[in-house]
């Protein structure tokens, strides 16, 4: 029995090597996985923020939307997603379209997968509405290659791009998908896919302008830099951490609990207010001082603080996880990284703009 186990292990590894060589042969200049490469990464790469999720989870999708809005407001435009190359390219076409025809075609192709969920549709629609210059980058293997992949290749051929780099990248992704689904052994599949995702990720980053910061959303199994993915191969994040070093920042959103309460009583300046929970985020990705930020709206409080003394603080509307209206008051809880203590900041929306952006203004409720 020990001999048979060793034999099957070696055979599986040989299949993986053959599939990786097949996929790489179809993608010009595609780098090897970090564990195999002898070439260092780009001299100037930006910061890479990866977030792990459970797919199609409403609470986590809202968290991811908040994070991307914040990244977008700080100038990021490239959002890496756990989708095939050609699926992300279809998203980019849809971002320029006047209707949802393309999005709904891709959504139909997802039937039978976790992505086939109205929550996912709403997530992408929100990105188009709130962050219209977003550029999606897909780094997964060629899932739905017989539907989405085939249709995108037909689109490129009709556009006269049969010999273009775009077509070569699309075809390489299709080949990865075919190779993956030809293998029946789950461990072999997982190893092949994880390594291919690393290759695709590195290749995509190297095509970006030097110093470009990016955000990525992937299943939590792919984003733990200290773990095996599915117990068979180093996770994508672990391999990328070996390649990018401290440029890579990973956060597992799946471990963040949903809020226990959505309303609570808050005392501000000696007065009781009903506070509605709006959402929160991991602040450590952009602050060394704070670990988290949580938003609350103080109901029916504007008249009480309309004339309160202003501080020098402003918080533009695009920081908030909801639509802000004039005449509202917000309490923002910031939890410190060093002590875990909460610091509260208060803002009102009175029609002020800052650098061309509608913004809430900070005030001192006790002044």
N, C-alpha and C positions, 0 to 999 in steps of 0.2 A: 504493500500500500504506500509506503514511503517513496518507492521508486516511481509509482504511477503519479503521485502528487508532484514530484519534482519534474517529471516528464511534461505534465500538463502546464506547469508554471513556465518552463522554458519555452514550450510551444506558444503559449500566450504572449510571452515577451517578444518572440520572433514575429508574431503577427503584428504586434504594436509597432515594432521597428519598420516592418514593411509598409504599414499604413502611413506612418509618419513620413517616410521617404516618398511615398506616392503623392501625398498632399503637398509636401514641400516642393516637389519637382514641378508642380504646376503653378507655383507662385514665385515670380522672379524676386530675388533678393530677400526672400522671407528668412528671418533669423532663426537659429536653433533655439531650443528652450534654454533658460539660464543655466540649468544644471549641465548642459552640454557645451555651451558656447565658450569660446576663448576670446571673444570680442567684448570690450567694455561698452556700456550704454552711451548715449549721446552725451557730449560734454556739458551741454546746457539743456536740461529738462526742467519742466515746471513741477509744481507740487501735484501729487496724485492722491485724491480722496476717494476711497472705496467704501461703499456702504452695503452691508449684508442684510437680506430681508427674507421673510417668508413670502412667497409669491401670492399676489392677489389678496393681500391682507389690507383691509380698509385703513386701519390705524397706521400701519407702516407706510402705505402709499401716501397718506396725508403728510407723514413725517418727511418722506422723500421729496414731496412737492415743496414743503417749506425749505428744506435744505437747498434744493436747486434754485428756488427763488432767491435765496440769500447769495448763493454762488454767482448766479446770473447778475444780481445787483452789483456784485464786486468785480464784474467784468468777464466771468467765465462764459464760454459759449459751447464748448464741446462736452456732451453728455454721453458717456460710454454706457452701453446697455447689454444685457445678456440676450442678445438677438443675433441672428445671422447678419453678415455684412450686407446682403441685399435687402433684408428687412429694414434695417436702419436707413438704407438709401431710399427705400420707398417712403419711410417717414419723412425724410428730408424733402422729397417731392411733394408730399402731402402738406408740409408746412407752408409751401408756396401756393397751394391750390385754394380755390374759393369754396370748396365743399369737402365732405368727408368720404367721397367715393373711394379713394385709395386706402384710407384708414379702414374702412369697412371691408374692403377686399382682403386686406391682411388679417383683419379680425376673423373673418370667415375661415381663413386658412388655419387659424389657431384652434379650431373646434377639436375638442378632445384633450386639449392641454390646459394647464392652470391659467394661462393667459386669456383663455376664452371666458372672460368675465367682464361684466359691464363696469366694474370698478376700474379695471385697467383702461378701458376706453375713456372713462372720465379723467383718469390720470393724464393721458396723452392730450386730451382736449384742453385740459387746464394748462399744460405746458405751452400749447400753441397760443392760447389766449393771453397768458401772463408773461411768457418768455419767448416771443416770436422769432428771435434770432438764434434759437437753439439749433445746434447741429448734432444729430445723433450719429454715434459710431458703434456699429455692431461688431463684436469680437467672438461670438459663439460660432460653433460649427454650423453646417448648412441644414438646420431643421427646416421642414416644409420645402425641401429642395424641389420636389415634384410639382409644387403649386406656386408658392411665392418665388422660388428661385427660377423656375422655368419661365414664369411670366416676366420677371425682371430681365432675364437674358433676351427674351423676345423683344422687350421694349428697347434694349440697347441695340439689338440688330436692326430694328426698324429705324433707329436714330443714326445708323451708319457707324456704330462704335464696336464693330466685331473685333477689330485689332487694337482696341484701346486698352489702357491699363485698367480702366473701370471694368471692362468685360473680363480681363484676366483675373482680377481679384474676385469677381462674382463667380467665375467658373471654378476657381480654387476653393471657394467656400462650398459650392455644390459638390465638388469631389470629396471634401471632408465629410459632408453629410452622408453621401453614398457609402464611403468607407466605414463610417461609424455604424450605420444600420446594417451593413453586411456582416458584422461580427455578432455572434449570438451570446458570447460569454460576457456577463455584466461587468466583471472586473476589468477585462480587456477593453471594453467600451469606455469605462470611466477613465482609465489611464490615458487612452488615446484622446478623449475629449478634453481632459484637463490640460494635457500638454499642448494640444492644438489651440486652446483658448489662450494659453500663455504666448505662444508664437504669434497669434493674431493680434493680441493686445500690444506686444512690443512693436510689431510692424506698424500698427495704427499710430502709436505714439511717435514713432520715428518719422512719420509723414507730416506731423504737425510742425508749425513754426517753433523754433527754439524758445524755451522758457514758457511754453503754454501750460497753464494750470488746467486740470480736468477733474471732473467728478464721474464716478461710475457706480452703477446699481446692479448688484448680482445676488444670487442666492447665497445665504449665509455660509453654506458649505464651501463656497469658492473664495470667501473673503477673510478667512481666519489665517493670519500669517504664521501661526504656530501649530498648524494641524494638518492632518491628512484629509483629503477630500474623499468622502465615501469609504475611508479606511483602506484605500488601495494605492494612492499616489499622493505626493505632496500637493496641497491645494494650490490653486492659481496664485493666491496672495502670498503663500510661502515661497513659491518660485519667484514671483515678482519682487518680493522683499530682498531676496538674494541678489537680484539684478539691479534694483533701484535704490536700495539702502534706505536712508532716512527721508528720501523724497516720497515714500509711500506711507499713507496714513489710512488705517483700516478701522472701521467702526461697525460693530454688529448691532444693527437696529432691532433684530429679532429678540434681543435680550432686554430691550426697554419695555417696561410694563405699560399697559394702557392706563389712563388716569383712573384712579379709584373714585373720584368725584368730578362732576362737571359744574357744580355750583358750590360756593361756600360763602360764609359770612366774613367780611373783611372790615376791620375798624381802621379808618383813615381820618386823621385829625379829630379823633374822638367821636366820629359818626359811623354807624353801622351801614354797610352797603352789601347788596347781593353781588357777588363776583362770578361771572360766567367764564369757565375755562375755555380757552380758544385753541390751545396747542402749545407745544414746546419743541425744543431742539437741543442737540448736542452742541454746546458752544466751544468745546475744546478745539474744534477744527480751525477756528479763527481767533481764539483768545487763549493766552496763557494764564490769565487771571481768573477766568470763570469756566466752569465745567458744563453748565446748562443754563438755558433761558426759557422761561415759561410765561405765557401771555394770559392775562385776565382782563375782562371788561367790567368796569364798575357801572352797574345799571342805574339809570336816572341820577347821575352824579354831576352832569355837566354844569348845571346852574350853580352848584355849590363851589365849583373851582374855576368858573369862567374868568374870574378876576384874580386868581391866585398868582403869586409872584413867579415869573418864569426863571428857569435856570438857563444855562448856555447849551443845554442838550437838545438835540432833535433826533427823531426816529422816523425815517420816511415810511410811507404806507407799505412799500413793497417788502418791509421786514415782517409785517404781520401775516399770520396764516389765514386771515379772513379779509373780506373787503371792509375798508374803513370808511366811515361816513362822518361828515362834519357834525359836531355836537356830541362826541363820545369821549369817555375817559377810560384810560387803560392803566393797569398796574402790571409791571413787568418784574418778575422775580429772577434774580441772577444768583446762582449758587457758586460760591468761591471754590477754586480748585485746591487751595491750601488748607482751608479749615472746614469746608463743607457748609459754612454759614450762608444764610440767605441775605441778600441785599435787595431792597425794593426801590423801584424807580416809577415815577408817575408821569403820564403824558395825556394831553388833551388834543383833540383834532378841531382846530378853529379856522381852517381854511388857509393856513400858512403854507408857503412853498419854500423849498431850500434847494439851491442848484437846479432849479427847474422841476423838482419833484414835489408832489404833494407830501406834506410831512406832518407828523404830530410833534408837539413841542413839550419839553419837559417842564414841570412846575414843582414848586415846593409846597406840599399841602399844609404844612405847619407855619408857613410864613405869613 
